[in-house]
Amino acid sequence: MTDPSSNHALLPLLGIRIPIIQAPMAGVTTPALAAAVSNAGGLGSLGVGAMNADGARQAIRATRALTDRPFNVNVFCHRPARADAAVERAWLDWLAPVFRQYGATPPDGLSEIYTSFVVDRAMQQMLVDEKPAVVSFHFGLPPADVIDELKRAGIRLLACATNVDEAKQIEAAGIDAIVAQGIEAGGHRGVFDPDAADPRLGTFALTRLLVRECALPVIAAGGIMDGAGIAAALALGAQAAQLGTAFVACAETSIDDGYRRALLGESARRTTFTTAISGRVARSMENRMTALGEDPGAPKTPAYPNAYDAGKALNAAAKANGEFGYGAQWAGQAAALARALPAAELFTLLEREMRDGIRQMQARWG
């Protein structure tokens, strides 16, 4: 059996040594986390989808102050929100009694709390100016002229696909590699069209399909928490693995104490899909907010990201009273395997486990 880590066309493309990518997780990742992973030989990532151009620029520069290695900057390419006053009013009325439990009132209305990259010219220009080594897209792709502009700036591009059709669009757009996001992944599903049918392919099935049907390098993502999972993804033809939940418990992340306790406790064994937090399907640990969304009497959730406006306000009110169960506690299906280690130490352990996994496969199959 050949070494499944020997197919390394992706690694020189990204300027990394080890086929491990830290997922960009907006609201969780920090310059310290991204830099630690990049310094260890992988690809660290910043999730700037919920930031404006100035905030993203500051995060990029803060990361550069900590590493001279390549890192990834991830943006959201979702369809801009379509406001619906009736839906939003019904949702706020539904949440009002919960707000009152914590001595607060819901917002008078909901707003689009951040701008999609597809129409955010300031963010587009900032990336061209700052020239991070890698930029990645979630929820779809930006316009062709923006892709061309980023490529002319010398930036390598990644994009997330949840099915073969999306991967084919990524390939046709001239992107450099595909992130194959399986149904096991924590956080938001990267589907291009949230109203379309989702085949809900698992990470390994999707990875194998894309390796067979696409010419681009494939990065496996979703439910991979340790080196054995990385080795398995490589054996299926992925050229790297992207891990998100595995890094969430690292001290370098920006999560609150309630999220950390949940991830390292029994809650990690129970994840579910919800739209209640943000307005878009995402995998979270079960908590008070996901329960609200699953209530049979719950009205339709407002559009993404407008629903986040209510969710964040409720979470802030509850946290002020010591309750952390209304937050976006994103986690993948294997969250119970999370380890609370410094990022560099975790990365070293993942690399060692990956190499052990490869050796075991070679010993078993020859």
C-alpha positions in Angstrom: 0.0 0.0 0.0 1.4 3.4 -0.9 1.5 6.2 1.7 -1.8 8.0 1.4 -0.1 11.2 2.5 2.2 11.1 -0.5 -0.2 12.9 -2.9 0.8 16.4 -1.9 0.0 18.6 -4.9 -2.1 20.7 -2.6 0.6 21.3 0.0 3.0 23.3 -2.1 0.1 25.1 -3.6 -0.9 26.4 -0.2 2.6 26.6 1.1 2.1 24.2 4.0 4.0 21.1 5.2 1.3 19.0 6.9 -2.1 18.2 5.4 -4.1 19.6 8.3 -6.2 22.7 7.9 -7.9 24.5 10.8 -11.4 25.4 9.8 -12.2 29.1 9.7 -15.2 29.2 12.1 -16.4 32.8 12.3 -16.8 34.0 15.9 -14.5 31.3 17.2 -11.1 31.7 15.5 -8.6 34.3 16.5 -5.2 35.4 15.1 -3.5 33.5 17.9 -5.2 30.2 16.8 -4.6 30.7 13.1 -0.9 31.6 13.7 -0.3 28.7 16.0 -1.6 26.2 13.4 0.3 27.8 10.5 3.5 28.0 12.6 3.2 24.3 13.2 3.1 23.5 9.5 -0.6 23.4 8.7 -3.0 26.0 7.4 -4.5 28.3 10.0 -7.7 30.1 9.2 -9.5 33.3 10.1 -13.3 33.4 9.8 -14.1 37.0 8.9 -17.6 36.5 7.4 -19.3 38.3 10.2 -16.8 41.2 10.2 -16.6 44.4 8.1 -13.6 45.2 6.0 -11.8 47.2 8.7 -12.3 44.4 11.3 -11.1 41.8 8.9 -8.0 43.9 8.0 -7.1 44.2 11.6 -7.4 40.4 12.1 -5.2 39.7 9.1 -2.6 42.1 10.3 -2.7 40.7 13.8 -2.2 37.2 12.4 0.7 38.4 10.3 2.3 39.8 13.5 2.3 36.3 14.9 3.4 34.2 11.8 5.2 34.6 8.5 3.5 31.4 7.3 0.5 31.2 4.9 -3.0 31.4 6.4 -6.5 31.3 5.1 -9.2 34.1 5.3 -12.7 32.8 4.9 -15.7 34.9 3.7 -19.5 34.2 3.3 -21.0 34.2 -0.1 -24.6 33.8 0.9 -27.6 35.3 -0.9 -28.2 38.7 0.7 -31.1 38.6 3.2 -34.7 39.0 2.0 -36.5 40.8 4.8 -40.0 39.7 5.6 -41.7 41.9 8.2 -44.5 39.5 9.0 -42.1 36.5 9.5 -39.7 38.7 11.6 -42.6 40.1 13.8 -43.9 36.6 14.4 -40.5 35.3 15.4 -39.8 38.3 17.8 -43.3 37.8 19.4 -42.4 34.1 19.8 -39.2 34.9 21.6 -40.6 37.8 23.7 -41.6 35.6 26.7 -38.1 34.1 26.8 -36.5 37.6 26.7 -38.8 38.5 29.7 -37.4 35.6 31.7 -34.1 37.4 31.6 -35.4 40.9 32.2 -35.1 42.0 28.6 -37.2 42.8 25.6 -36.6 41.6 22.0 -35.4 44.1 19.4 -38.0 46.3 17.7 -37.0 44.8 14.4 -34.3 42.7 12.8 -31.4 43.9 10.6 -28.9 42.2 8.3 -26.1 42.2 10.8 -23.4 41.6 8.2 -23.0 41.9 4.5 -22.5 39.0 2.0 -19.1 39.0 0.3 -20.8 38.9 -3.0 -21.9 42.5 -2.7 -19.3 43.8 -0.2 -17.0 45.8 -2.4 -15.0 47.1 0.6 -14.2 43.5 1.8 -13.3 42.5 -1.8 -10.9 45.4 -2.2 -9.4 44.9 1.3 -8.4 41.3 0.4 -6.9 42.4 -2.9 -4.9 45.0 -1.0 -3.8 42.8 1.9 -3.2 39.7 -0.3 -3.5 36.9 2.2 -2.0 33.7 0.9 -5.4 31.9 0.8 -9.0 33.0 0.7 -11.9 30.6 1.0 -15.6 30.8 0.2 -18.6 29.4 2.1 -22.2 29.3 1.0 -21.3 29.7 -2.7 -19.1 31.7 -4.9 -18.6 35.4 -5.5 -18.9 36.9 -9.0 -16.4 35.8 -11.7 -14.8 39.2 -11.8 -14.1 39.1 -8.1 -12.5 35.6 -8.4 -10.4 36.9 -11.3 -9.3 39.9 -9.2 -8.3 37.8 -6.2 -6.3 35.4 -8.5 -4.5 38.3 -10.2 -3.5 39.4 -6.7 -1.7 36.0 -6.3 -4.2 34.6 -3.8 -5.0 30.9 -3.7 -8.7 30.1 -3.6 -10.7 27.4 -1.8 -14.5 26.9 -1.8 -16.8 24.6 0.1 -19.0 22.0 -1.6 -21.6 19.8 -0.1 -22.4 17.8 -3.3 -21.1 17.1 -6.7 -23.0 19.8 -8.5 -21.5 22.5 -6.3 -18.1 21.0 -6.7 -18.5 21.2 -10.5 -19.4 24.9 -10.2 -16.3 25.4 -8.1 -14.1 23.7 -10.7 -15.7 25.7 -13.5 -15.0 28.9 -11.7 -11.3 28.4 -11.6 -10.9 27.8 -7.8 -7.8 26.0 -6.7 -9.2 23.3 -4.4 -12.5 22.0 -3.0 -13.4 21.7 0.6 -15.8 18.6 0.8 -18.1 19.4 3.7 -19.9 16.3 4.9 -23.1 16.3 6.9 -21.1 15.5 10.1 -19.6 19.0 10.1 -20.4 21.5 12.9 -21.6 25.0 12.1 -23.4 26.1 9.0 -24.0 23.8 6.0 -22.2 25.3 3.1 -25.0 24.7 0.6 -25.1 27.2 -2.2 -29.0 27.3 -2.3 -30.6 26.9 1.1 -34.0 26.3 -0.6 -32.8 23.4 -2.7 -32.9 19.7 -1.7 -29.8 18.7 0.3 -28.6 15.1 -0.3 -26.8 15.3 3.0 -23.8 13.3 1.9 -21.4 12.1 4.6 -17.8 13.3 4.6 -16.2 10.1 3.3 -18.9 9.5 0.6 -18.6 13.1 -0.6 -14.8 13.0 -0.5 -14.7 9.9 -2.6 -17.2 11.2 -5.1 -15.3 14.4 -5.6 -11.9 12.7 -5.9 -13.4 10.5 -8.6 -15.4 13.2 -10.5 -13.3 16.4 -10.1 -9.8 17.2 -11.2 -9.1 19.7 -8.3 -7.5 18.7 -5.0 -10.1 17.7 -2.4 -10.0 18.7 1.3 -12.1 16.5 3.5 -14.2 18.3 6.2 -16.8 17.2 8.7 -16.5 14.9 11.8 -12.7 14.6 11.7 -11.4 15.0 15.2 -8.1 13.1 15.4 -5.2 11.7 13.4 -6.9 8.4 12.6 -9.7 10.4 10.9 -7.1 12.4 8.9 -5.4 9.3 7.8 -8.7 7.8 6.7 -9.5 10.9 4.7 -6.1 10.8 3.0 -6.6 7.1 2.2 -9.8 8.0 0.3 -7.9 10.4 -1.9 -8.3 13.7 0.0 -5.1 15.8 -0.1 -5.8 17.4 3.3 -8.3 17.3 6.1 -10.0 20.4 7.6 -10.8 20.2 11.3 -13.1 22.7 13.1 -14.6 21.3 16.2 -11.3 19.6 17.1 -9.8 23.1 17.6 -12.8 24.8 19.4 -11.7 23.8 22.9 -8.2 25.3 22.4 -7.3 28.1 24.7 -6.7 30.4 21.7 -10.3 30.5 20.6 -12.8 33.2 21.6 -15.6 31.0 22.9 -17.3 31.7 26.2 -17.1 29.5 29.3 -20.6 28.0 28.7 -19.6 26.9 25.2 -16.4 25.4 26.5 -18.1 23.5 29.3 -20.7 22.1 26.9 -18.1 21.0 24.4 -16.1 19.2 27.1 -19.2 17.7 28.8 -22.2 15.5 28.0 -23.7 18.0 25.7 -21.1 17.2 23.1 -22.7 13.8 22.6 -25.9 15.4 21.3 -25.8 17.6 18.2 -28.7 18.7 16.0 -29.4 20.8 12.9 -31.2 24.1 13.6 -32.2 27.3 11.8 -33.3 29.0 15.0 -29.9 30.5 15.8 -29.1 32.2 12.6 -31.9 31.5 10.0 -29.8 29.0 8.1 -29.3 25.3 8.7 -26.3 24.6 11.1 -25.2 21.9 13.4 -25.1 22.8 17.0 -25.0 21.0 20.3 -28.5 20.7 21.7 -29.3 23.7 23.9 -32.1 26.0 24.9 -32.0 27.8 21.6 -32.2 24.7 19.5 -35.1 23.5 21.7 -37.0 26.7 20.9 -36.5 26.0 17.2 -37.8 22.5 17.5 -40.9 23.5 19.5 -44.0 22.4 17.5 -45.5 25.9 18.0 -42.4 27.7 16.7 -43.1 30.1 13.7 -41.0 30.3 10.6 -37.4 31.4 11.2 -36.5 34.8 9.6 -33.9 34.8 6.8 -30.2 34.4 7.4 -28.4 36.4 8.8 -31.3 38.6 10.1 -32.4 35.8 12.5 -29.0 36.2 14.2 -30.0 39.7 15.3 -32.6 38.2 17.6 -30.5 35.2 18.6 -27.5 37.3 19.6 -29.7 39.7 21.6 -31.3 36.8 23.5 -28.0 35.1 24.1 -26.6 38.4 25.6 -29.6 38.8 27.9 -29.4 35.2 29.1 -25.6 35.3 29.6 -26.0 38.5 31.7 -28.1 36.2 34.0 -25.7 33.3 34.0 -27.4 31.2 31.3 -25.2 30.2 28.3 -27.7 27.9 26.5 -28.9 30.3 23.9 -25.6 30.7 22.1 -24.3 29.4 18.8 -22.6 26.4 20.2 -21.6 24.9 16.9 -20.1 21.4 17.0 -19.7 18.4 14.7 -21.1 14.9 15.2 -17.9 13.7 16.8 -17.6 16.6 19.2 -17.3 14.3 22.2 -13.7 13.6 21.0 -12.7 17.2 21.6 -9.5 17.8 23.6 -8.7 21.0 25.6 -5.1 21.5 24.5 -3.1 24.6 23.3 -3.4 24.7 19.5 0.3 23.9 18.9 0.2 21.0 21.2 -3.0 19.7 19.6 -1.5 20.1 16.2 1.6 18.1 17.1 -0.6 15.3 18.5 -2.8 15.3 15.4 0.2 14.9 13.2 1.6 12.1 15.3 -1.7 10.3 15.3 -2.0 10.8 11.5 1.4 9.2 10.9 0.6 6.4 13.3 -2.7 5.8 11.4 -0.9 5.7 8.1 1.7 3.2 9.4 -1.1 1.0 10.8 -2.8 0.9 7.4 0.4 0.1 5.6 1.2 -2.7 8.1 -2.3 -4.2 7.8 -2.6 -4.0 4.0 1.0 -4.0 2.8 
